[in-house]
């Protein structure tokens, strides 16, 4: 193995983290807003696809 390959290979097998950083309240609010936006977008896309399929079947 070359040195570059061994460096990449060693990064793929990380040790289990022993220290976790608790997210701040602002980060938790931002995460919640982002998750809600993703859920609404996904639901809107599903409804759009359903309506398109139903309207084209007639």
ZIBEL-V854097 format. One record per residue. N is the residue number from 0. RES is the residue in three letters. SS is DSSP state (~ for helix, > for strand, _ for the rest). PHI is phi in whole degrees, -180 to 180 (* if undefined). D_LAST is the distance of its C-alpha to the last C-alpha in Angstrom with 1 decimal. Layout:
# ZIBEL-V854097
N RES SS PHI D_LAST
N RES SS PHI D_LAST
This chain:
# ZIBEL-V854097
0 UNK _ * 62.2
1 UNK _ -81 62.6
2 UNK ~ -65 63.2
3 UNK ~ -64 59.8
4 UNK ~ -65 58.0
5 UNK ~ -68 60.0
6 UNK ~ -68 59.2
7 UNK ~ -63 55.4
8 UNK ~ -63 55.8
9 UNK ~ -70 57.8
10 UNK ~ -74 55.2
11 UNK ~ -72 52.5
12 UNK _ -111 54.5
13 UNK _ -82 55.2
14 UNK _ -76 57.3
15 UNK _ -66 55.8
16 UNK _ -65 56.1
17 UNK _ -109 58.8
18 UNK _ -138 58.3
19 UNK _ -114 55.2
20 UNK _ -99 54.8
21 UNK _ -75 53.5
22 UNK _ -67 50.9
23 UNK _ -75 52.1
24 UNK ~ -58 50.4
25 UNK ~ -66 49.0
26 UNK ~ -67 47.4
27 UNK ~ -66 45.9
28 UNK ~ -64 44.4
29 UNK ~ -64 43.0
30 UNK ~ -64 41.6
31 UNK ~ -63 39.9
32 UNK ~ -61 38.4
33 UNK ~ -65 37.1
34 UNK ~ -64 35.6
35 UNK ~ -66 33.9
36 UNK ~ -62 32.5
37 UNK ~ -66 31.2
38 UNK ~ -64 29.6
39 UNK ~ -65 27.9
40 UNK ~ -63 26.7
41 UNK ~ -65 25.3
42 UNK ~ -64 23.5
43 UNK ~ -63 22.0
44 UNK ~ -65 20.8
45 UNK ~ -64 19.3
46 UNK ~ -64 17.5
47 UNK ~ -60 16.3
48 UNK ~ -64 15.0
49 UNK ~ -62 13.2
50 UNK ~ -63 11.6
51 UNK ~ -64 10.7
52 UNK ~ -67 9.2
53 UNK ~ -67 7.2
54 UNK ~ -71 6.0
55 UNK ~ -83 5.5
56 UNK ~ -74 3.8
57 UNK _ -85 0.0
